[in-house]
Amino acid sequence: MEAEDRGLNKGREEGKLEIAIDLFRQGAITEEVAANAAGISVEELRKAILVS
């Protein structure tokens, strides 16, 4: 869990996570591409989407 938190924090710090989630929600990119762009796993992306 701690490693996941670090990954999410890293993505948030760089602003990549929010951008990736926005693009995913708009249908511009797939879930896998969004996770890769944010530097996190697909599972971590799914959790971040639920929280946001």
Contacts in CASP RR format, 6 or more apart in sequence:
PFRMAT RR
TARGET T0000
AUTHOR 0000-0000-0000
METHOD contacts of the structure
MODEL  1
MEAEDRGLNKGREEGKLEIAIDLFRQGAITEEVAANAAGISVEELRKAIL
VS
4 41 0 8 1.000
4 44 0 8 1.000
4 47 0 8 1.000
7 39 0 8 1.000
7 40 0 8 1.000
7 44 0 8 1.000
8 17 0 8 1.000
8 40 0 8 1.000
8 44 0 8 1.000
8 47 0 8 1.000
8 48 0 8 1.000
10 39 0 8 1.000
10 40 0 8 1.000
11 17 0 8 1.000
11 38 0 8 1.000
11 39 0 8 1.000
11 40 0 8 1.000
12 18 0 8 1.000
16 37 0 8 1.000
16 38 0 8 1.000
16 39 0 8 1.000
17 38 0 8 1.000
17 40 0 8 1.000
17 45 0 8 1.000
17 48 0 8 1.000
18 52 0 8 1.000
19 37 0 8 1.000
19 38 0 8 1.000
20 29 0 8 1.000
20 33 0 8 1.000
20 34 0 8 1.000
20 35 0 8 1.000
20 37 0 8 1.000
20 38 0 8 1.000
20 45 0 8 1.000
21 34 0 8 1.000
21 38 0 8 1.000
21 45 0 8 1.000
21 48 0 8 1.000
21 49 0 8 1.000
21 52 0 8 1.000
23 29 0 8 1.000
23 34 0 8 1.000
23 37 0 8 1.000
24 30 0 8 1.000
24 31 0 8 1.000
24 33 0 8 1.000
24 34 0 8 1.000
24 45 0 8 1.000
24 49 0 8 1.000
25 49 0 8 1.000
29 37 0 8 1.000
31 42 0 8 1.000
31 45 0 8 1.000
31 46 0 8 1.000
32 42 0 8 1.000
34 45 0 8 1.000
35 41 0 8 1.000
35 42 0 8 1.000
35 44 0 8 1.000
35 45 0 8 1.000
38 45 0 8 1.000
38 48 0 8 1.000
40 48 0 8 1.000
END
